[in-house]
Amino acid sequence: MGALTGDDAAVWRLSDDRALVVTADFITPVVDDARDWGRVAAANAVSDVYAMGGTPLLALNLVCWNTEELSNDLLGDVLQGGHDIARECGFVIAGGHTVDDPEPKFGMAVIGEVHPDRMLTNTGLHAGQTLIITKPLGIGVITTALKQGALDSPEGTVALDAAVASMTRTNAAAAQIAVAAGATGATDVTGFGLLGHAGRMAQESEVDIEISVAAVPIIEMARALAVTGIVPGGTGRNLGWVMEWLDIEDDVDDIDVTLLADAQTSGGLVFGVDADKVPAVLGELATGGHTAAAIGTVVGAGCGRTHIIR
């Protein structure tokens, strides 16, 4: 499987019952704590394997580091954060590569495996399915507010803690639940936001989807911050890219549409399941600590339009 359908990772079939899943991702710092940044970056990188329904096997660290201004001890904290996620997810970090760079970056190249018949792809949505999201939106707004010093309040601390907890939660359990429920279409919600990633999945599946803004979980305080204009540049670009594919009902606020396009780091999965599986799926996700919700439906064959309702 290559890049034509915009899937989250490359897949190389080895046999009838085994395929490799290969991906790479790295990010600049999104939080102040170095170990938390390492955890976020690793969870973000391995998410692409889970978005394909796979299991990670090993990873290589990808590091860009400003050796003149940043200490090796600080880098050690970042790498320890990555190790925390590897240990939690059961994969091995087998080395990596470091380059000198004025702007620090960290991530991983990850190799996993998946059974070809149980793979989650961008082409797998079916008419009548319910769309499930496994994490709240608003990460882009919260991390932008952190950079602007707008979280210096008790409410801001709570919002930041919620964002870090969300970004460092891996999609391992969510992927297992999706596959067990019979999902075939899934993606993770990252840089292109919910509208970008779900919309691409709808296009590749040749269906239209409907999303209810009232059903989408949002990190507390993110909407209030967005109202004041604290929105990352990537979110605005996302909205510009997807607008031609959107049908928006008159009673939907512009700010709600903006949040659906918010650029996420280490976001959750969005996948489709049959309606009768929804209560069990949401129950399992809630038991595992996920802030998950049924946010819409696959309305039928189409060209990938997204209908946004209140």
C-alpha positions as CSV (number, residue, x, y, z in Angstrom):
1,M,0.0,0.0,0.0
2,G,1.4,3.4,-1.0
3,A,0.5,7.0,-0.8
4,L,-2.3,7.3,-3.3
5,T,-5.1,7.0,-0.8
6,G,-3.4,9.1,1.9
7,D,-3.2,6.4,4.5
8,D,-1.4,6.9,7.7
9,A,1.5,4.5,7.0
10,A,3.1,2.4,4.2
11,V,2.1,-1.3,4.3
12,W,4.2,-4.1,2.6
13,R,2.6,-7.5,2.4
14,L,5.0,-10.3,3.4
15,S,2.5,-13.2,3.1
16,D,-1.2,-14.0,3.2
17,D,-1.3,-13.4,6.9
18,R,1.4,-10.8,7.6
19,A,2.3,-7.3,6.4
20,L,4.8,-4.7,7.6
21,V,3.6,-1.2,8.6
22,V,6.2,1.5,8.3
23,T,5.9,5.2,9.3
24,A,8.0,8.1,10.5
25,D,7.0,11.3,12.3
26,F,8.7,14.0,14.3
27,I,7.6,17.3,15.9
28,T,8.9,20.5,17.5
29,P,8.3,21.0,21.2
30,V,4.6,21.4,22.1
31,V,5.0,21.5,25.9
32,D,7.7,22.9,28.3
33,D,8.6,19.7,30.1
34,A,11.2,17.7,28.1
35,R,10.1,14.3,29.1
36,D,6.5,15.1,28.4
37,W,7.5,16.3,24.9
38,G,9.3,13.0,24.3
39,R,6.2,11.1,25.4
40,V,4.0,13.2,23.1
41,A,6.3,12.8,20.1
42,A,6.6,9.0,20.5
43,A,2.9,8.6,21.0
44,N,2.3,10.7,17.9
45,A,4.8,8.7,15.8
46,V,3.5,5.2,16.8
47,S,-0.1,6.4,16.3
48,D,0.2,5.8,12.5
49,V,0.8,2.1,13.1
50,Y,-2.3,1.9,15.3
51,A,-4.3,3.8,12.8
52,M,-3.7,1.0,10.3
53,G,-4.8,-1.6,12.9
54,G,-1.2,-2.7,13.4
55,T,1.1,-3.6,16.3
56,P,4.5,-1.8,16.6
57,L,7.6,-3.9,16.7
58,L,10.6,-1.5,16.8
59,A,11.5,2.1,16.3
60,L,14.5,4.4,15.5
61,N,14.8,7.7,17.3
62,L,14.9,10.8,15.0
63,V,16.5,13.8,16.8
64,C,17.4,17.3,15.7
65,W,19.2,19.1,18.5
66,N,20.8,22.5,19.1
67,T,24.0,21.3,20.7
68,E,25.2,24.9,21.4
69,E,22.2,25.9,23.5
70,L,20.6,22.7,24.8
71,S,22.3,20.2,27.2
72,N,22.7,16.5,26.7
73,D,20.8,16.0,30.0
74,L,17.8,17.7,28.5
75,L,18.1,15.5,25.5
76,G,18.2,12.5,27.8
77,D,14.9,13.6,29.3
78,V,13.4,13.7,25.8
79,L,14.7,10.3,25.0
80,Q,13.5,8.9,28.3
81,G,10.0,10.1,27.4
82,G,10.2,8.2,24.1
83,H,11.3,5.1,26.0
84,D,8.3,5.5,28.4
85,I,5.9,5.1,25.4
86,A,7.9,2.3,23.8
87,R,7.8,0.3,27.1
88,E,4.1,1.0,27.5
89,C,3.4,-0.1,23.9
90,G,5.8,-3.1,23.9
91,F,8.1,-2.1,21.1
92,V,11.9,-1.8,21.1
93,I,13.9,1.4,20.3
94,A,16.8,0.0,18.3
95,G,18.9,3.2,17.9
96,G,18.4,6.2,15.7
97,H,20.0,9.3,14.2
98,T,20.8,12.7,15.5
99,V,21.7,15.9,13.6
100,D,22.6,19.4,14.8
101,D,19.7,21.8,14.2
102,P,18.9,25.3,15.5
103,E,15.3,24.2,16.2
104,P,14.9,21.0,18.3
105,K,12.8,18.2,16.9
106,F,12.1,14.7,18.1
107,G,10.2,11.7,16.8
108,M,10.5,8.1,15.5
109,A,10.5,5.9,12.5
110,V,8.4,2.9,13.5
111,I,8.0,-0.5,12.0
112,G,5.0,-2.7,13.0
113,E,2.9,-5.5,11.6
114,V,-0.7,-6.2,10.7
115,H,-2.8,-9.0,9.3
116,P,-3.8,-7.9,5.8
117,D,-7.4,-9.0,6.4
118,R,-7.7,-6.9,9.6
119,M,-6.1,-3.7,8.4
120,L,-7.8,-0.3,8.9
121,T,-7.5,2.0,5.9
122,N,-8.8,5.3,4.5
123,T,-11.0,3.4,2.0
124,G,-12.9,1.3,4.5
125,L,-15.9,3.4,5.5
126,H,-19.4,2.0,4.7
127,A,-22.8,3.6,4.4
128,G,-24.8,3.5,7.6
129,Q,-21.8,3.3,9.9
130,T,-21.5,5.5,13.0
131,L,-18.4,7.6,13.3
132,I,-16.5,7.3,16.6
133,I,-13.7,9.6,17.8
134,T,-11.5,8.5,20.7
135,K,-10.0,11.7,22.0
136,P,-11.2,15.3,22.4
137,L,-10.2,18.1,20.0
138,G,-8.6,21.4,20.9
139,I,-4.9,20.4,21.3
140,G,-3.8,23.0,18.7
141,V,-5.6,25.8,20.5
142,I,-4.3,24.7,24.0
143,T,-0.6,24.4,22.9
144,T,-0.8,27.7,21.0
145,A,-2.2,29.3,24.2
146,L,0.7,27.9,26.1
147,K,3.2,29.5,23.7
148,Q,1.4,32.8,24.1
149,G,1.3,32.7,27.9
150,A,-2.4,32.5,28.0
151,L,-2.7,29.6,30.4
152,D,-1.5,31.3,33.6
153,S,-4.6,30.6,35.6
154,P,-6.0,27.6,37.5
155,E,-8.3,27.0,34.6
156,G,-5.4,27.1,32.2
157,T,-3.4,24.6,34.3
158,V,-6.4,22.2,34.2
159,A,-6.7,22.6,30.4
160,L,-3.0,22.1,29.9
161,D,-3.0,19.0,32.1
162,A,-5.9,17.6,30.1
163,A,-4.1,18.3,26.8
164,V,-0.9,16.6,27.9
165,A,-2.9,13.6,29.2
166,S,-4.6,13.3,25.9
167,M,-1.5,13.7,23.8
168,T,0.4,11.1,25.8
169,R,-2.4,8.5,25.8
170,T,-1.5,6.1,23.0
171,N,-4.1,4.8,20.5
172,A,-3.1,1.1,21.2
173,A,-6.3,0.2,23.0
174,A,-8.5,2.3,20.8
175,A,-7.2,0.4,17.7
176,Q,-7.8,-3.0,19.3
177,I,-11.4,-2.0,20.2
178,A,-12.0,-0.7,16.6
179,V,-10.7,-3.9,15.0
180,A,-12.6,-6.1,17.4
181,A,-15.8,-4.2,16.6
182,G,-15.4,-4.8,12.9
183,A,-14.1,-1.4,11.8
184,T,-12.4,-1.3,8.4
185,G,-12.1,2.4,7.9
186,A,-10.0,4.5,10.3
187,T,-7.4,7.3,10.6
188,D,-5.8,9.2,13.3
189,V,-6.7,12.9,13.8
190,T,-3.4,14.9,13.7
191,G,-2.1,17.9,11.7
192,F,-5.0,18.2,9.3
193,G,-7.7,18.2,12.0
194,L,-10.8,16.1,12.2
195,L,-12.3,17.7,9.0
196,G,-9.1,17.1,7.0
197,H,-8.5,13.5,8.1
198,A,-12.1,12.3,8.2
199,G,-12.9,14.2,5.0
200,R,-10.0,12.5,3.2
201,M,-11.2,9.1,4.5
202,A,-14.7,9.9,3.1
203,Q,-13.3,10.8,-0.3
204,E,-11.2,7.7,-0.5
205,S,-14.2,5.5,0.6
206,E,-16.5,7.3,-1.9
207,V,-19.0,8.2,0.8
208,D,-20.4,11.4,2.4
209,I,-20.3,11.9,6.1
210,E,-22.3,13.9,8.6
211,I,-20.7,15.3,11.8
212,S,-22.6,16.9,14.7
213,V,-20.6,19.7,16.4
214,A,-22.6,19.2,19.6
215,A,-21.4,15.6,19.8
216,V,-17.7,16.2,19.3
217,P,-15.7,16.3,22.6
218,I,-13.6,19.4,23.1
219,I,-10.9,20.0,25.8
220,E,-12.3,22.4,28.4
221,M,-11.3,26.0,27.8
222,A,-10.3,25.4,24.1
223,R,-13.5,26.9,22.8
224,A,-13.2,30.0,25.0
225,L,-9.6,30.5,23.9
226,A,-10.5,30.1,20.2
227,V,-13.2,32.8,20.6
228,T,-10.5,35.2,21.7
229,G,-8.5,34.5,18.5
230,I,-6.0,32.0,19.9
231,V,-5.9,29.6,17.0
232,P,-2.8,28.0,15.4
233,G,-2.0,29.0,11.9
234,G,-2.3,25.4,10.8
235,T,-5.9,25.3,11.9
236,G,-6.8,28.2,9.6
237,R,-5.0,26.6,6.7
238,N,-6.8,23.4,7.3
239,L,-10.1,25.1,7.2
240,G,-9.2,26.8,3.9
241,W,-8.2,23.5,2.3
242,V,-11.4,21.6,3.3
243,M,-14.0,24.4,2.9
244,E,-15.0,23.4,-0.6
245,W,-16.0,19.9,0.7
246,L,-18.2,21.2,3.5
247,D,-21.9,21.7,3.8
248,I,-22.6,23.7,7.0
249,E,-26.1,24.2,8.4
250,D,-27.0,27.8,9.3
251,D,-27.2,27.2,13.0
252,V,-23.6,26.1,13.3
253,D,-21.2,28.7,14.7
254,D,-18.0,29.5,12.8
255,I,-15.9,28.8,15.9
256,D,-17.3,25.3,16.1
257,V,-16.2,24.6,12.5
258,T,-12.8,26.1,13.3
259,L,-12.4,23.6,16.2
260,L,-13.3,20.7,13.9
261,A,-10.3,21.8,11.8
262,D,-8.0,22.4,14.7
263,A,-4.5,21.0,14.0
264,Q,-4.0,18.2,16.5
265,T,-0.8,16.6,17.9
266,S,-1.1,12.9,18.9
267,G,-4.9,13.0,18.4
268,G,-7.3,10.1,18.7
269,L,-8.6,7.7,16.1
270,V,-11.8,8.3,14.1
271,F,-13.4,5.2,12.7
272,G,-16.7,3.8,11.5
273,V,-18.6,0.9,13.1
274,D,-22.1,-0.5,12.7
275,A,-24.7,1.2,14.8
276,D,-25.4,-1.8,17.0
277,K,-21.8,-1.9,18.1
278,V,-21.7,1.7,19.3
279,P,-22.8,1.2,22.9
280,A,-20.2,-1.6,23.5
281,V,-17.4,0.3,21.8
282,L,-18.1,3.5,23.7
283,G,-18.3,1.5,26.9
284,E,-15.0,-0.1,26.4
285,L,-13.3,3.1,25.4
286,A,-14.7,4.9,28.5
287,T,-13.5,2.0,30.8
288,G,-10.0,2.5,29.3
289,G,-10.1,6.2,30.2
290,H,-10.8,7.5,26.7
291,T,-12.9,10.6,26.2
292,A,-14.7,9.1,23.2
293,A,-18.0,9.9,21.5
294,A,-20.2,9.0,18.5
295,I,-20.0,12.2,16.4
296,G,-21.9,11.4,13.2
297,T,-22.7,9.0,10.5
298,V,-21.6,7.7,7.1
299,V,-24.7,8.9,5.2
300,G,-24.1,6.9,1.9
301,A,-22.3,6.8,-1.4
302,G,-20.9,10.2,-2.4
303,C,-17.8,12.1,-3.4
304,G,-16.5,12.8,0.1
305,R,-18.6,15.8,1.2
306,T,-18.8,16.5,5.0
307,H,-22.2,17.8,6.2
308,I,-21.8,19.7,9.5
309,I,-24.9,20.0,11.7
310,R,-25.6,21.3,15.1
